[in-house]
Amino acid sequence: MTWLKPLATPESAESAYAAYFAELDAKLRDPATSRPELVRELLSELIYGRSYAELLSDAPMAALNLDSRNVTFEAEYYMATDDAKFQRVKPLLWLWKSVDLTPLGQNPLFGIPLRRVLAGHIFKSVGRNFKCWQNVEFSVGYNMEVGDDVVIHRNVLLDDIGGIELHDNASVSDYVNIYSHTHSVLDGPDVTLRKTVIGRGARLTYHSTILAGSVVSDDALLATHALLRGDIEPHGIAMGLPAKTTRLKLRQPGQTYRVDARILPREPARKANPQFPDPTPNQTRKAEVQAEPPRREVAVGQPD
């Protein structure tokens, strides 16, 4: 049972929103639609209250920056980004990011349904009742696999360049960072991609960080400010830097799991830079412990 209560909102607004999103979804499903042109027109109307052509005539710099073809994303500089896939979702990511910076994006009645529609045309897959709050960032978007009833809160980073799975009922709290790529400690351009998996009903709490290739099993929890660079078993509660499983939730035995880090088959890691095609070898050693120098005793009451 949810702890949230229903809110009554004006029927006129709800009807207008529903019609708007239905029309948007239909246009995005139409293969004849030019997504960059659709998005620049929508942003011009939503932000400036006028057509793109009028805005281009009056304020060309503002207008040009509404067209996704006139901007770049960080992911476009990555060798690992599939340019054909990214160009298809790029206008929608620009719409998502831009609307989040407006009052419309801050309004859950408009922002959440908009993101739900866009996710259906950006993500690799998305289930029912996806709920995403404002200011969530993706690397490429098209490597997101999201189940049913997933909730993502504010100011979350989802680095999906190597793939992220969020299974049914997963909850991602504010300011969480989930990564799916790593850099060699000796050669920054040597990048390895590893899919990160978050299990069914798992909770990632405030300001926690999950590094590439980690698996959070079903019903597991990552504590506030924790840094995970491994796995959490089913029902496990992990905390600390780095995070370690210290407690287990009291659950009935005999449950079945969709994601169990102890037995989950792992996809092979992939290299992102063809200049570094081989698996990255071990590149570090433990630091030698230095003996502390002897302390000089100072007599009480005597000048030092």
KEGU-214294 format. One record per residue (C-alpha): residue number from 1; chain; z, x, y. Coordinates in Angstrom, 2 decimals. Example, Ala and Ser with C-alpha at 12.3 -4.5 7.8 and 13.67 -1.06 7.14 Angstrom:
// residues 2
(pt 1 "A" (7.80 12.30 -4.50))
(pt 2 "A" (7.14 13.67 -1.06))
***
This chain:
// residues 304
(pt 1 "A" (0.00 0.00 0.00))
(pt 2 "A" (-1.00 1.39 3.38))
(pt 3 "A" (1.62 1.92 6.08))
(pt 4 "A" (-0.86 0.95 8.79))
(pt 5 "A" (-0.86 -2.53 10.29))
(pt 6 "A" (-3.98 -4.56 11.18))
(pt 7 "A" (-4.84 -5.00 14.84))
(pt 8 "A" (-6.52 -8.03 16.37))
(pt 9 "A" (-9.47 -7.11 18.59))
(pt 10 "A" (-11.85 -9.33 20.59))
(pt 11 "A" (-14.44 -10.87 18.31))
(pt 12 "A" (-17.14 -10.38 20.92))
(pt 13 "A" (-16.62 -6.62 20.89))
(pt 14 "A" (-16.49 -6.41 17.11))
(pt 15 "A" (-19.70 -8.41 16.80))
(pt 16 "A" (-21.47 -6.20 19.35))
(pt 17 "A" (-20.31 -3.04 17.60))
(pt 18 "A" (-21.35 -4.31 14.17))
(pt 19 "A" (-24.83 -5.22 15.41))
(pt 20 "A" (-25.20 -1.83 17.11))
(pt 21 "A" (-24.31 0.12 13.97))
(pt 22 "A" (-26.48 -2.04 11.72))
(pt 23 "A" (-29.45 -1.37 13.99))
(pt 24 "A" (-28.68 2.36 14.10))
(pt 25 "A" (-28.43 2.56 10.31))
(pt 26 "A" (-31.75 0.74 9.93))
(pt 27 "A" (-33.48 3.13 12.33))
(pt 28 "A" (-32.09 6.16 10.49))
(pt 29 "A" (-33.34 4.78 7.18))
(pt 30 "A" (-36.84 4.35 8.61))
(pt 31 "A" (-38.89 7.48 7.76))
(pt 32 "A" (-41.01 6.89 10.86))
(pt 33 "A" (-38.02 7.41 13.16))
(pt 34 "A" (-37.97 10.64 15.16))
(pt 35 "A" (-34.31 11.56 14.96))
(pt 36 "A" (-34.27 13.93 17.97))
(pt 37 "A" (-35.93 11.28 20.16))
(pt 38 "A" (-33.66 8.52 18.88))
(pt 39 "A" (-30.53 10.59 19.51))
(pt 40 "A" (-31.51 11.70 23.01))
(pt 41 "A" (-32.20 8.08 23.96))
(pt 42 "A" (-28.89 6.89 22.51))
(pt 43 "A" (-26.93 9.61 24.29))
(pt 44 "A" (-28.67 8.92 27.59))
(pt 45 "A" (-27.72 5.25 27.36))
(pt 46 "A" (-24.17 5.83 26.11))
(pt 47 "A" (-23.24 8.64 28.50))
(pt 48 "A" (-25.33 8.01 31.60))
(pt 49 "A" (-26.23 4.32 31.31))
(pt 50 "A" (-29.96 4.86 31.78))
(pt 51 "A" (-33.07 5.70 29.76))
(pt 52 "A" (-33.88 9.27 28.81))
(pt 53 "A" (-37.03 9.19 30.94))
(pt 54 "A" (-35.07 8.15 34.03))
(pt 55 "A" (-32.41 10.79 33.42))
(pt 56 "A" (-35.05 13.48 32.88))
(pt 57 "A" (-36.54 12.64 36.27))
(pt 58 "A" (-33.22 12.58 38.14))
(pt 59 "A" (-31.13 15.20 36.30))
(pt 60 "A" (-33.34 17.33 34.03))
(pt 61 "A" (-30.63 19.74 32.91))
(pt 62 "A" (-28.42 16.90 31.75))
(pt 63 "A" (-31.34 15.26 29.97))
(pt 64 "A" (-32.61 18.39 28.26))
(pt 65 "A" (-29.20 19.03 26.74))
(pt 66 "A" (-29.20 15.61 25.07))
(pt 67 "A" (-32.19 16.60 22.94))
(pt 68 "A" (-31.06 18.53 19.86))
(pt 69 "A" (-34.29 20.53 19.91))
(pt 70 "A" (-33.08 22.17 23.13))
(pt 71 "A" (-29.72 23.34 21.72))
(pt 72 "A" (-28.66 25.64 18.89))
(pt 73 "A" (-25.83 25.45 16.39))
(pt 74 "A" (-23.96 28.43 14.99))
(pt 75 "A" (-25.20 27.54 11.49))
(pt 76 "A" (-28.82 28.07 12.56))
(pt 77 "A" (-28.10 31.79 12.80))
(pt 78 "A" (-26.82 31.96 9.20))
(pt 79 "A" (-29.17 33.29 6.53))
(pt 80 "A" (-27.56 30.89 4.06))
(pt 81 "A" (-28.53 27.78 6.03))
(pt 82 "A" (-31.39 25.78 4.56))
(pt 83 "A" (-33.43 25.24 7.72))
(pt 84 "A" (-35.34 22.21 6.42))
(pt 85 "A" (-32.14 20.43 5.47))
(pt 86 "A" (-30.37 21.42 8.66))
(pt 87 "A" (-33.13 20.31 11.01))
(pt 88 "A" (-32.98 16.87 9.43))
(pt 89 "A" (-29.24 16.46 10.09))
(pt 90 "A" (-28.99 18.49 13.30))
(pt 91 "A" (-29.76 15.58 15.68))
(pt 92 "A" (-27.10 13.47 13.98))
(pt 93 "A" (-24.52 16.25 14.19))
(pt 94 "A" (-25.36 16.53 17.90))
(pt 95 "A" (-24.86 12.80 18.33))
(pt 96 "A" (-21.53 13.00 16.47))
(pt 97 "A" (-20.26 15.94 18.55))
(pt 98 "A" (-21.47 14.54 21.86))
(pt 99 "A" (-20.05 11.05 21.45))
(pt 100 "A" (-16.67 12.53 20.45))
(pt 101 "A" (-16.42 13.95 23.98))
(pt 102 "A" (-16.77 10.51 25.57))
(pt 103 "A" (-14.45 7.48 25.82))
(pt 104 "A" (-16.55 5.84 23.09))
(pt 105 "A" (-15.70 8.62 20.66))
(pt 106 "A" (-12.02 8.33 21.49))
(pt 107 "A" (-12.08 4.61 20.70))
(pt 108 "A" (-11.46 4.13 16.95))
(pt 109 "A" (-13.28 0.78 17.01))
(pt 110 "A" (-16.48 2.56 18.00))
(pt 111 "A" (-15.99 6.16 16.91))
(pt 112 "A" (-14.94 5.63 13.29))
(pt 113 "A" (-17.78 3.23 12.37))
(pt 114 "A" (-20.29 5.48 14.13))
(pt 115 "A" (-19.17 8.51 12.12))
(pt 116 "A" (-19.26 6.42 8.95))
(pt 117 "A" (-22.90 5.54 9.57))
(pt 118 "A" (-23.81 9.12 10.46))
(pt 119 "A" (-22.01 10.54 7.41))
(pt 120 "A" (-24.26 8.45 5.19))
(pt 121 "A" (-27.28 10.25 6.63))
(pt 122 "A" (-25.74 13.75 6.94))
(pt 123 "A" (-23.56 14.37 3.88))
(pt 124 "A" (-24.80 15.18 0.41))
(pt 125 "A" (-22.83 12.12 -0.67))
(pt 126 "A" (-20.17 9.82 0.81))
(pt 127 "A" (-18.21 6.95 -0.71))
(pt 128 "A" (-16.92 3.71 0.70))
(pt 129 "A" (-14.50 3.31 3.60))
(pt 130 "A" (-14.84 6.85 4.92))
(pt 131 "A" (-12.51 7.28 7.92))
(pt 132 "A" (-12.98 10.23 10.24))
(pt 133 "A" (-11.20 10.67 13.57))
(pt 134 "A" (-12.51 12.60 16.56))
(pt 135 "A" (-13.40 16.25 17.07))
(pt 136 "A" (-14.18 17.20 13.47))
(pt 137 "A" (-16.57 20.14 13.08))
(pt 138 "A" (-18.93 20.96 10.20))
(pt 139 "A" (-20.94 24.08 9.50))
(pt 140 "A" (-24.04 22.33 8.17))
(pt 141 "A" (-22.85 18.88 7.08))
(pt 142 "A" (-25.38 18.52 4.27))
(pt 143 "A" (-23.09 20.31 1.78))
(pt 144 "A" (-20.28 17.75 2.11))
(pt 145 "A" (-19.48 15.63 -0.98))
(pt 146 "A" (-16.99 12.92 -0.07))
(pt 147 "A" (-15.50 10.23 -2.32))
(pt 148 "A" (-14.06 6.79 -1.62))
(pt 149 "A" (-11.30 6.11 0.93))
(pt 150 "A" (-11.19 9.67 2.25))
(pt 151 "A" (-9.44 10.19 5.59))
(pt 152 "A" (-10.04 13.14 7.94))
(pt 153 "A" (-7.88 13.38 11.04))
(pt 154 "A" (-8.45 15.03 14.41))
(pt 155 "A" (-9.60 18.57 15.17))
(pt 156 "A" (-10.45 19.56 11.60))
(pt 157 "A" (-12.89 22.36 10.68))
(pt 158 "A" (-14.97 21.78 7.54))
(pt 159 "A" (-16.93 24.96 6.83))
(pt 160 "A" (-19.25 23.46 4.22))
(pt 161 "A" (-21.89 26.22 4.16))
(pt 162 "A" (-20.86 26.99 0.55))
(pt 163 "A" (-19.97 23.38 -0.30))
(pt 164 "A" (-16.87 21.21 0.05))
(pt 165 "A" (-15.81 18.37 -2.24))
(pt 166 "A" (-13.27 15.79 -1.03))
(pt 167 "A" (-12.46 13.42 -3.89))
(pt 168 "A" (-11.27 9.80 -3.69))
(pt 169 "A" (-8.26 9.13 -1.43))
(pt 170 "A" (-8.02 12.74 -0.25))
(pt 171 "A" (-6.28 13.08 3.13))
(pt 172 "A" (-6.94 15.90 5.60))
(pt 173 "A" (-4.42 16.09 8.44))
(pt 174 "A" (-4.91 17.24 12.03))
(pt 175 "A" (-5.97 20.85 12.67))
(pt 176 "A" (-6.68 21.67 9.03))
(pt 177 "A" (-9.31 24.35 8.30))
(pt 178 "A" (-11.27 24.31 5.02))
(pt 179 "A" (-13.58 27.26 4.33))
(pt 180 "A" (-16.30 27.89 1.76))
(pt 181 "A" (-17.45 31.40 2.67))
(pt 182 "A" (-15.79 34.81 2.78))
(pt 183 "A" (-16.66 38.17 4.34))
(pt 184 "A" (-16.32 41.61 2.77))
(pt 185 "A" (-13.51 43.59 4.39))
(pt 186 "A" (-15.79 46.64 4.67))
(pt 187 "A" (-19.10 45.00 5.58))
(pt 188 "A" (-18.86 41.82 7.65))
(pt 189 "A" (-22.49 40.83 6.92))
(pt 190 "A" (-21.68 40.82 3.16))
(pt 191 "A" (-20.90 37.11 2.79))
(pt 192 "A" (-20.04 35.24 -0.40))
(pt 193 "A" (-20.27 31.46 -0.73))
(pt 194 "A" (-17.75 29.61 -2.92))
(pt 195 "A" (-17.37 25.84 -3.23))
(pt 196 "A" (-13.94 24.52 -2.24))
(pt 197 "A" (-12.65 21.44 -4.05))
(pt 198 "A" (-9.98 18.99 -2.90))
(pt 199 "A" (-8.87 16.60 -5.65))
(pt 200 "A" (-8.22 12.89 -5.83))
(pt 201 "A" (-5.26 11.79 -3.72))
(pt 202 "A" (-4.59 15.34 -2.53))
(pt 203 "A" (-3.03 15.84 0.90))
(pt 204 "A" (-3.66 18.77 3.20))
(pt 205 "A" (-1.02 18.60 5.90))
(pt 206 "A" (-0.95 19.70 9.53))
(pt 207 "A" (-2.43 23.07 10.52))
(pt 208 "A" (-2.92 24.26 6.93))
(pt 209 "A" (-5.82 26.51 5.92))
(pt 210 "A" (-7.74 26.53 2.64))
(pt 211 "A" (-9.85 29.60 1.88))
(pt 212 "A" (-13.18 29.61 0.08))
(pt 213 "A" (-13.22 28.79 -3.63))
(pt 214 "A" (-9.73 27.29 -3.69))
(pt 215 "A" (-9.09 24.17 -5.79))
(pt 216 "A" (-6.44 21.64 -4.79))
(pt 217 "A" (-5.91 19.46 -7.88))
(pt 218 "A" (-5.40 15.71 -8.00))
(pt 219 "A" (-2.23 14.45 -6.29))
(pt 220 "A" (-1.38 17.94 -4.99))
(pt 221 "A" (-0.05 18.70 -1.51))
(pt 222 "A" (-0.48 21.71 0.78))
(pt 223 "A" (2.40 22.05 3.21))
(pt 224 "A" (2.25 22.37 6.98))
(pt 225 "A" (0.94 25.74 8.25))
(pt 226 "A" (0.40 26.97 4.68))
(pt 227 "A" (-2.46 29.33 3.81))
(pt 228 "A" (-4.05 28.66 0.42))
(pt 229 "A" (-6.14 31.39 -1.18))
(pt 230 "A" (-6.01 30.13 -4.75))
(pt 231 "A" (-5.30 26.89 -6.59))
(pt 232 "A" (-2.70 24.15 -6.78))
(pt 233 "A" (-2.10 22.40 -10.10))
(pt 234 "A" (-1.93 18.59 -10.38))
(pt 235 "A" (1.08 17.11 -8.50))
(pt 236 "A" (1.93 20.56 -7.13))
(pt 237 "A" (3.43 21.14 -3.70))
(pt 238 "A" (2.40 24.52 -2.28))
(pt 239 "A" (3.86 26.13 0.82))
(pt 240 "A" (4.01 29.47 2.53))
(pt 241 "A" (1.79 32.40 3.56))
(pt 242 "A" (0.13 32.79 1.14))
(pt 243 "A" (0.87 29.37 -0.35))
(pt 244 "A" (2.66 29.19 -3.70))
(pt 245 "A" (3.46 26.10 -5.75))
(pt 246 "A" (7.22 25.65 -5.49))
(pt 247 "A" (7.72 22.01 -6.48))
(pt 248 "A" (6.06 19.34 -8.60))
(pt 249 "A" (6.00 15.64 -7.77))
(pt 250 "A" (7.81 13.37 -10.24))
(pt 251 "A" (4.98 11.41 -11.86))
(pt 252 "A" (4.62 9.56 -15.14))
(pt 253 "A" (3.28 11.84 -17.92))
(pt 254 "A" (-0.04 11.26 -19.64))
(pt 255 "A" (-2.20 10.94 -16.53))
(pt 256 "A" (-5.86 11.91 -16.57))
(pt 257 "A" (-7.32 14.11 -13.88))
(pt 258 "A" (-10.69 14.38 -12.24))
(pt 259 "A" (-9.78 17.69 -10.62))
(pt 260 "A" (-7.42 19.98 -12.53))
(pt 261 "A" (-7.60 23.56 -11.26))
(pt 262 "A" (-6.32 24.89 -14.59))
(pt 263 "A" (-9.44 23.77 -16.48))
(pt 264 "A" (-12.02 22.89 -13.82))
(pt 265 "A" (-15.40 24.59 -14.41))
(pt 266 "A" (-16.29 26.71 -11.40))
(pt 267 "A" (-19.70 27.06 -9.86))
(pt 268 "A" (-20.81 30.70 -9.64))
(pt 269 "A" (-20.30 32.36 -6.28))
(pt 270 "A" (-23.48 32.90 -4.28))
(pt 271 "A" (-24.41 35.67 -1.89))
(pt 272 "A" (-25.47 34.62 1.58))
(pt 273 "A" (-27.19 37.81 2.70))
(pt 274 "A" (-30.07 39.28 0.64))
(pt 275 "A" (-29.11 42.73 1.87))
(pt 276 "A" (-25.97 42.39 -0.29))
(pt 277 "A" (-27.23 40.78 -3.53))
(pt 278 "A" (-24.54 42.11 -5.86))
(pt 279 "A" (-21.00 40.82 -6.33))
(pt 280 "A" (-18.68 42.43 -3.81))
(pt 281 "A" (-16.51 45.04 -5.58))
(pt 282 "A" (-12.84 45.57 -4.92))
(pt 283 "A" (-12.65 47.28 -1.54))
(pt 284 "A" (-8.94 47.68 -0.89))
(pt 285 "A" (-5.88 49.41 -2.27))
(pt 286 "A" (-2.21 48.83 -1.72))
(pt 287 "A" (-0.72 50.63 1.22))
(pt 288 "A" (1.73 53.37 0.33))
(pt 289 "A" (5.30 52.55 1.25))
(pt 290 "A" (6.53 55.02 3.85))
(pt 291 "A" (10.14 56.14 3.63))
(pt 292 "A" (12.13 55.25 6.72))
(pt 293 "A" (13.26 58.30 8.74))
(pt 294 "A" (17.02 58.96 8.64))
(pt 295 "A" (18.98 57.31 11.42))
(pt 296 "A" (20.98 59.45 13.81))
(pt 297 "A" (24.60 58.34 13.97))
(pt 298 "A" (26.01 57.84 17.46))
(pt 299 "A" (29.74 57.98 17.97))
(pt 300 "A" (31.23 54.87 19.57))
(pt 301 "A" (32.09 55.43 23.21))
(pt 302 "A" (30.16 58.70 23.49))
(pt 303 "A" (27.02 59.12 25.63))
(pt 304 "A" (23.74 58.99 23.63))
***
